[in-house]
Amino acid sequence: MSAEWFFKLKEYDSLSKMRINHLKAIKEQQARLESLNIKRQKKQDEVAELKSELHSLQQKYYESEKKMKSCEEQASRLKDIGGSEEKINAYIKEASVIENGLFEQLERTDGIHIELEEAKVFLKGLEKSFTEIEGEVKEEIQKHTLENSQVEMRMKLIMEELPDDFRRILESTLKKNLAVGPFTRLNNGSCFFCHWKISRVDESEIDMQRQLKICPQCSRIFLPYGS
Ligand SMILES: [Zn+2]
């Protein structure tokens, strides 16, 4: 009779591994979209920064142009009234320095427009892969969620079917989250995992009488020989 329960214990364990894999797969799918989202956000931030730079450049350009014009006007006014050559030259020089600055600003403005255009193309491509990947991701998540709910239902059923002693021991062993799972076997009279020596009496109760026992050291459940 107990052979059947040991079999169910093992099934429960393999179902819980399947469950871990489904949840992991769901997380991986979500991460695919997340990484695209991060890329998109980064590019959108860059675009916002470029636009704000463009705006202040335009402001600066407008002011510099006004200043340059006023220098030129001053120079020509002084010329008309026969003002000092030195002052006229100073205004002309200032206007020319400002003009050079205007060229630089224009160059940067062109550069920004190119970068904005590139960003637009990049974002458009990103939207396309978003649409493609979103469909795939949705499908995969749906598939794993459905399969996982079947696995969980089966786990719940097994838990309900198990006799009290099996259920109690399985529950308390699962809580310990042991590496490689909650089961062990006898190996030359010792626990396969932690090598704890088992008494002859226990050994016969586990393997011959198929009694439910846990390792006193690592708390894994002993599966009898042949189960
Ligand atoms: Zn052990």
Boltz pocket constraint, residues with backbone or C-beta under 6 A from the ligand:
constraints:
  - pocket:
      binder: B
      contacts: [[A, 184], [A, 191], [A, 192], [A, 193], [A, 194], [A, 195], [A, 196], [A, 215], [A, 216], [A, 217], [A, 218], [A, 219], [A, 220]]
      max_distance: 6.0
